[in-house]
Amino acid sequence: MNPESIDVTRLRWFVAVAEELHFARAAKSLHISRQKLSHTVIGLEQELGSKLFVPGAQPTQLTEAGQQLLRDARDIIARAEEKPEPVAPEDVALRVGFVPGVTVSKWTRIWAERFPDSPLEVIAIPMAEQLAALRDGRVEACFVRLPIDRAGLSAIPLYRELPVVVLPKDHTLSLFEQVGMGDLEGERIQDSSDIDAIASTIELVAAGVGVAIVPHSIARLHARRDLVYRTMMGVPDTEIALAWPAAQTTDLIEDFVGIVRGRSERSSRTQAQRKKTEPKKTTAKRSTKHVVKTTAAKKKPAKRRGR
């Protein structure tokens, strides 16, 4: 079976296990059950006709077939997440921004399927500029990392991210599944508040200069073989939301929000559909009133003639 025919979601799940080499940690990071993840991997093995992980190995190990699929899967996922072909500014129907760590390919794919005549442009926005991008009109909506000044904005929280600590691969704490702040006592914790400059922070950790606590998606974005990341306990989650200026809630924005919320195509109504429906209702009401009035007007003369 050609890996190209495997849907991207299942490939992402496989990559999570292959990188973590631990089913429980991978399932937690994906926000799915371990059983569901295990069944997905078993299904992939059956479809490919080969084992992806060494049976009974502790710790978990990839087979040669698993290593090959990992390489292929990374390439396939990277292509799926590539920025779409540039669209002429005058042809763009909606511009949506996203901050580092957010993957938008699922929603942009659904948009393209449902609204092929309304081009969508996605724009990478530095986290430090997420609010400014909404205020100055660079984008009509943006996937942001909370907190954000919500004055004048509408925002729908989408999901929460677990914090992880990034460590050198040979660090003693790499043996644990979860790490608490007490475990980091004596460690130099790098300042990772500037998500836009996190690559430099990760490089310092790789050089053996301390550790860094970052959102899970950021750790995955900057994953490398000489580093590992472990779930942090006692550290607040971060939250991703979709935000847009409340005063500019257009039909296109509502359609995009519907896609992000998982609304089905049948339950979604486009602007054109709304326009077709509303006049019919109005016309029906007016014609009914007109009929009633006309009938009443004819009855009165008839009664007078009877007298």
C-alpha positions in Angstrom: 0.0 0.0 0.0 1.3 3.5 -0.9 1.6 5.8 2.1 0.3 8.6 -0.1 -3.2 7.0 0.1 -3.3 7.1 3.9 -5.2 10.1 5.3 -3.1 12.8 7.0 -4.7 12.5 10.4 -3.7 8.9 10.8 -0.2 9.7 9.6 0.0 12.5 12.2 -1.0 10.0 14.9 1.6 7.5 13.8 4.3 10.2 13.7 3.3 11.3 17.3 4.0 7.7 18.5 7.1 7.3 16.4 8.6 10.5 17.8 7.5 9.9 21.4 8.2 6.1 21.3 5.5 5.9 24.0 1.8 5.3 23.2 0.4 6.9 26.4 2.3 10.1 26.0 1.5 10.3 22.3 -2.2 9.7 23.0 -2.3 12.4 25.7 -0.6 15.0 23.4 -3.1 14.2 20.6 -6.0 14.4 23.1 -7.3 11.0 22.1 -7.5 7.7 24.1 -4.6 5.3 24.1 -6.9 2.5 22.9 -7.9 4.6 19.8 -4.3 5.3 19.0 -3.3 1.7 19.3 -6.2 0.6 17.0 -5.1 3.2 14.5 -1.5 1.8 14.4 -2.8 -1.8 14.2 -5.0 -0.7 11.3 -2.0 0.9 9.5 0.1 -2.3 10.0 -2.7 -4.4 8.5 -3.1 -2.1 5.6 0.7 -1.9 4.9 1.2 -5.6 5.6 4.2 -5.1 7.9 4.9 -4.3 11.6 5.7 -0.7 12.3 6.9 -1.3 15.9 9.0 -4.1 17.3 6.5 -6.5 19.1 7.1 -6.5 22.9 10.1 -4.1 22.8 10.6 -2.0 25.9 11.0 0.8 25.4 9.0 1.1 22.2 11.1 0.7 19.0 10.4 1.2 15.3 11.0 -1.5 12.8 12.7 -0.7 9.5 9.2 -0.4 7.9 8.2 1.9 10.7 11.3 4.1 10.2 10.5 4.3 6.5 6.9 5.2 7.1 8.1 7.9 9.5 10.2 9.5 6.8 7.4 9.2 4.3 4.8 10.5 6.7 6.8 13.6 7.6 7.1 14.4 3.9 3.4 13.9 3.2 2.4 16.0 6.2 4.8 18.7 5.3 3.3 18.9 1.8 -0.2 19.0 3.2 0.7 21.9 5.3 2.5 23.9 2.6 1.2 27.4 2.1 -1.4 27.5 -0.8 -0.5 29.1 -4.1 -0.6 32.9 -3.8 -4.0 34.4 -4.7 -4.4 37.8 -6.4 -5.4 40.3 -3.7 -8.6 41.3 -5.6 -9.6 37.6 -5.8 -9.3 36.8 -2.1 -12.6 36.4 -0.3 -11.3 35.9 3.2 -7.9 36.3 4.9 -7.2 34.2 8.0 -4.1 34.4 10.1 -2.5 31.8 12.4 0.2 32.0 15.1 3.1 29.6 15.5 2.0 26.1 16.5 -1.5 26.2 14.9 -2.1 23.8 12.0 -4.8 25.1 9.7 -4.7 22.7 6.8 -7.8 20.7 7.9 -10.0 23.8 7.9 -8.6 25.3 4.7 -9.2 22.0 2.9 -12.8 21.9 4.0 -13.3 25.6 3.0 -11.9 24.8 -0.5 -14.3 21.9 -0.9 -17.4 23.9 0.2 -16.6 27.3 -1.2 -14.5 26.8 -4.3 -15.5 30.2 -5.7 -14.5 32.1 -2.5 -10.6 31.9 -2.3 -9.2 31.7 1.2 -5.8 33.1 2.0 -4.0 31.9 5.2 -1.2 34.2 6.6 1.4 33.3 9.2 1.3 35.9 11.9 3.9 36.3 14.6 2.4 35.8 18.1 3.5 39.3 19.1 1.4 40.8 16.2 -1.7 38.6 16.6 -3.8 41.5 18.0 -2.4 44.1 15.7 -3.1 42.0 12.6 -6.8 41.9 13.5 -6.9 45.6 14.4 -5.1 46.9 11.2 -7.1 44.6 8.8 -4.2 42.4 7.7 -6.6 39.5 8.3 -10.3 39.2 8.9 -9.9 36.4 11.4 -7.0 34.9 13.2 -6.1 31.7 15.2 -4.6 33.3 18.3 -3.0 32.1 21.5 -4.8 33.4 24.6 -4.8 35.6 26.5 -5.5 38.5 24.1 -7.2 41.9 24.6 -10.8 41.0 23.6 -12.1 44.5 23.5 -14.1 44.7 20.2 -13.4 41.1 19.3 -15.4 38.0 19.1 -13.5 34.8 20.1 -14.3 31.1 20.3 -11.9 28.9 22.3 -11.0 25.8 20.4 -8.6 23.7 22.4 -6.1 23.7 25.2 -2.4 22.8 25.0 -0.4 21.0 27.6 2.9 22.6 28.5 6.0 20.4 28.1 9.6 20.8 29.2 12.2 20.5 26.4 15.3 18.6 27.6 18.5 17.2 26.1 17.9 13.6 25.1 20.4 12.3 27.7 19.0 14.4 30.6 18.1 12.3 33.6 14.5 13.7 33.6 14.0 12.2 30.1 13.3 8.9 31.8 10.1 10.2 33.3 6.7 10.6 31.6 5.8 13.7 33.6 7.9 16.4 35.3 6.9 18.8 38.0 8.5 22.2 38.9 10.1 20.6 41.9 12.0 18.3 39.5 13.5 21.3 37.8 15.0 22.7 41.0 18.6 23.7 40.2 18.0 23.7 36.5 18.4 26.9 34.4 15.0 27.5 32.9 15.3 29.5 29.7 12.9 32.4 29.1 10.4 31.0 26.5 7.8 33.7 26.7 8.7 35.0 23.2 7.2 32.3 21.0 8.4 34.0 17.9 12.1 33.6 19.0 11.7 30.1 20.4 14.1 28.6 17.9 17.0 30.3 19.6 15.8 29.1 23.0 15.6 25.5 21.7 19.1 25.8 20.3 20.3 26.8 23.8 18.7 23.7 25.3 20.3 21.6 22.7 23.7 23.1 23.6 23.1 22.0 27.2 22.3 25.4 28.5 19.2 24.7 30.7 15.7 23.6 29.8 12.6 25.3 28.4 8.9 25.1 29.1 6.8 25.6 26.0 3.3 24.7 24.6 3.2 21.2 23.2 2.7 22.3 19.6 5.7 24.5 19.7 7.9 21.6 21.0 6.6 19.5 18.1 7.2 22.3 15.6 10.9 22.5 16.7 11.4 18.7 17.3 14.9 17.4 16.8 16.7 14.1 17.5 18.9 15.4 20.2 16.0 16.7 22.3 13.0 15.2 24.0 9.9 16.8 25.7 8.0 15.7 28.7 4.6 16.8 30.0 4.8 19.5 32.7 2.7 19.2 35.8 1.6 22.3 37.8 2.0 24.7 34.9 -1.0 26.3 33.3 -2.2 25.2 29.9 -2.3 27.5 27.0 -5.4 28.0 24.9 -6.0 28.5 21.2 -9.0 30.5 19.9 -10.4 31.9 16.7 -10.9 35.6 16.9 -12.2 38.3 14.7 -13.5 41.9 15.0 -17.1 41.7 16.3 -18.2 44.6 14.2 -17.1 42.8 11.0 -18.9 39.5 11.5 -19.7 38.9 7.8 -21.4 35.9 6.2 -18.0 34.6 5.2 -16.8 34.8 8.8 -19.8 33.0 10.0 -19.2 30.3 7.3 -15.6 29.9 8.4 -16.6 29.8 12.1 -19.1 27.0 11.2 -16.3 25.0 9.6 -14.0 25.4 12.5 -16.7 24.4 14.9 -17.3 21.2 12.9 -20.7 22.2 11.4 -21.7 19.9 8.6 -22.1 21.2 5.1 -25.9 20.5 5.2 -26.3 22.5 8.4 -24.3 25.4 7.0 -26.1 28.1 5.0 -24.1 30.3 2.6 -25.0 33.9 2.0 -26.5 33.0 -1.3 -28.7 30.4 0.4 -29.9 32.9 3.0 -30.8 35.4 0.3 -32.8 32.8 -1.6 -34.8 31.9 1.5 -35.6 35.2 3.1 -37.5 36.9 0.2 -39.7 33.9 -0.2 -40.9 34.1 3.5 -41.5 37.8 3.2 -43.5 37.5 -0.1 -45.6 34.7 1.4 -46.6 36.7 4.4 -47.5 39.8 2.4 -49.6 37.8 -0.1 -51.5 36.1 2.7 -52.4 39.5 4.3 -53.5 40.8 0.9 -55.8 37.9 0.4 -57.4 38.3 3.8 -58.1 42.0 3.3 -59.6 41.5 -0.2 -61.9 38.8 1.0 -63.1 40.9 3.9 -63.8 43.8 1.6 -66.0 41.7 -0.6 -68.1 40.3 2.3 -69.3 43.7 3.6 -71.3 44.8 0.5 -72.9 41.3 0.3 -74.3 41.7 3.9 -75.7 45.2 3.1 -77.6 43.9 0.1 -79.2 41.2 2.3 -80.8 43.8 4.5 
